[in-house]
Amino acid sequence: MSLNLINSTVKSKVLINPNDGFKVQKNTGTTGAPVWSDQISLDSSGNALFGGVLSIGSGGAVVKADSNTGLWVGASAFASAPFRVDLNGTVTASRFNLTGGTMNINNKFIVDSSGNLTASGNIAANALVSGSYIQAPTIMSGTISIGSGRFSVDINGNVYANNGTFVSGSFSGNITSTATIEGGNLKGATIDGGKINITTDISVGNNVYVGTNDTQTGKSIWFRTGTSMAVIGYNSSYAQIYLSAMHGVNINGGDLYVNDDPVATQAWVRQNIVAKWG
């Protein structure tokens, strides 16, 4: 037994029979030669077909789907819906809350069930916030700022540290300091410019150079103890070394030579100076 209902204008038909199930059809032909196209169908296996827009609910509390646009929720229009999926599989959503499972995008962006993220591409963000640590074999470009600038590295590799301890390592470039470098040893390095203040001892393995080859003014080595002082100086006008001390100069031991010729031997000094003036 079948039920076939056609409206008076031959524009729509309702068909019910045990073989085709339930169908609502539209005439896409003419009145004299109708061509019936299924708009809604439900067969005996439970398969349903909707040729137009499927709508559940109304206003902002609605779920819609059609064969031309896709699936959308929360608005009457697809473009305004806070959640929508087009026919190409593109998902647009105002928020996601995934309570379990994993995520895998072409094996290039993977999130496991514990929340561990593995990405083989680039991550672009205004800020990366970590509650534990960020680990990477290479950090390229950008800057690093820790503790509101207390430790920072700029894009040129310049390092600023408000305070810190370097346990080991090496520097191949220049170290510039306007403050004080304290403790430890400086090995195999050149200190260029500025001032060196030494409060204990200095040990030099070879030579000490004061000034440069093109120095036009004299240079001096000063010795200070309280209010007393002495100086070994160089007079560039006369190319002479001079000794000066508040309480005299004491040459202790040996003979005095000029150009390898003795000018004052110990014996001569004892005989002619010490004996005469001592």
Salt bridges, closest charged atoms under 4 A:
ASP38 OD2 - LYS23 NZ 3.57
